[in-house]
């Protein structure tokens, strides 16, 4: 088994429950961790035998571009697509962070973390 991590994928997106958040947007950061059997690719040195992290990044960027009220909803969509589109992945962990959230305090970010294992 192996792990691939995409750290600090930065996007500008329009998530949130407030109307203003849908209009002005905010900075977000996504961390994605996947678990898969990487033995074959370690031996073969062929991209077709592994998880293409370009594909993973594309999934994150596309899902972050779709407005949602809740970060949990965005994270679930990312997890669903990763598991649906890349059969060799056995487990996915995603963190979605809103940078400088509008919560009336000096808060660097708010982060949700979700994980799912293929059944």
C-alpha positions as CSV (number, residue, x, y, z in Angstrom):
1,X,0.0,0.0,0.0
2,X,1.1,3.5,-0.6
3,X,0.0,7.1,0.0
4,X,0.0,10.1,-2.4
5,X,-0.6,13.6,-0.9
6,X,-1.5,16.8,-2.6
7,X,-0.8,19.6,-0.2
8,X,-2.0,23.1,-0.1
9,X,-4.0,23.2,-3.4
10,X,-5.0,26.9,-3.4
11,X,-8.2,28.1,-5.0
12,X,-10.4,31.2,-5.0
13,X,-14.0,30.0,-4.6
14,X,-17.4,31.1,-3.7
15,X,-18.6,28.8,-0.8
16,X,-20.5,29.8,2.2
17,X,-24.0,30.4,3.6
18,X,-23.8,34.2,3.4
19,X,-25.0,35.9,0.2
20,X,-21.9,38.0,0.2
21,X,-19.6,34.9,0.1
22,X,-21.2,33.9,-3.1
23,X,-20.5,37.3,-4.6
24,X,-17.0,38.3,-3.4
25,X,-15.5,34.8,-2.9
26,X,-12.6,33.8,-0.6
27,X,-9.3,32.0,-0.6
28,X,-9.4,28.2,0.1
29,X,-6.8,25.5,0.6
30,X,-7.3,21.8,0.0
31,X,-5.2,18.9,1.1
32,X,-5.9,15.5,-0.4
33,X,-4.5,12.2,0.6
34,X,-5.2,8.9,-1.2
35,X,-4.2,5.3,-0.4
36,X,-3.6,2.8,-3.2
37,X,-1.4,-0.1,-4.1
38,X,1.7,1.5,-5.7
39,X,3.8,-1.7,-6.0
40,X,3.2,-2.1,-9.7
41,X,4.1,1.5,-10.6
42,X,7.2,1.3,-8.3
43,X,8.4,-1.6,-10.4
44,X,7.2,-0.6,-13.9
45,X,7.9,3.2,-13.8
46,X,4.8,3.7,-16.0
47,X,2.2,6.4,-15.3
48,X,-0.6,4.0,-16.4
49,X,0.2,1.8,-13.3
50,X,-0.3,4.5,-10.7
51,X,-2.6,7.3,-9.6
52,X,-2.1,10.4,-11.7
53,X,-1.9,13.3,-9.4
54,X,-2.7,15.7,-12.3
55,X,-6.1,14.0,-12.4
56,X,-6.5,14.4,-8.6
57,X,-5.7,18.1,-8.8
58,X,-8.2,18.5,-11.7
59,X,-11.0,16.9,-9.6
60,X,-10.3,19.3,-6.7
61,X,-10.2,22.4,-8.9
62,X,-13.4,21.4,-10.7
63,X,-15.3,20.7,-7.5
64,X,-14.0,23.8,-5.7
65,X,-15.4,25.8,-8.7
66,X,-19.0,24.7,-7.9
67,X,-20.6,26.9,-5.2
68,X,-21.7,25.2,-2.0
69,X,-23.0,26.5,1.2
70,X,-21.0,24.0,3.3
71,X,-17.4,22.9,3.1
72,X,-18.6,19.4,4.0
73,X,-20.6,19.3,0.8
74,X,-17.6,20.2,-1.3
75,X,-15.4,17.7,0.5
76,X,-17.9,14.9,-0.1
77,X,-18.1,15.7,-3.8
78,X,-14.3,15.5,-4.0
79,X,-14.2,12.2,-2.2
80,X,-17.0,10.8,-4.4
81,X,-15.4,11.7,-7.6
82,X,-12.0,10.4,-6.6
83,X,-13.4,7.0,-5.6
84,X,-15.7,6.9,-8.7
85,X,-13.0,7.9,-11.2
86,X,-9.9,6.1,-9.9
87,X,-10.7,2.5,-9.0
88,X,-7.3,1.7,-7.6
89,X,-7.8,4.1,-4.7
90,X,-8.9,2.4,-1.5
91,X,-9.1,5.4,0.9
92,X,-9.4,9.1,0.5
93,X,-8.9,11.9,3.1
94,X,-9.7,15.5,2.2
95,X,-9.3,18.7,4.1
96,X,-11.0,21.9,2.9
97,X,-10.0,25.1,4.6
98,X,-11.5,28.6,4.2
99,X,-8.8,31.2,4.8
100,X,-9.8,34.2,6.9
101,X,-13.5,33.1,7.4
102,X,-16.0,35.8,8.1
103,X,-16.8,34.7,11.7
104,X,-16.3,37.9,13.5
105,X,-12.8,37.1,15.0
106,X,-9.2,36.9,14.1
107,X,-9.2,33.4,12.8
108,X,-6.6,32.2,10.2
109,X,-8.8,29.5,8.8
110,X,-11.5,27.0,9.4
111,X,-11.0,23.4,8.2
112,X,-13.1,20.4,7.8
113,X,-11.6,16.9,7.3
114,X,-13.5,13.9,5.9
115,X,-12.4,10.5,4.9
116,X,-13.9,7.5,3.2
117,X,-12.7,4.0,2.5
118,X,-13.8,2.0,-0.5
119,X,-16.3,-0.8,0.5
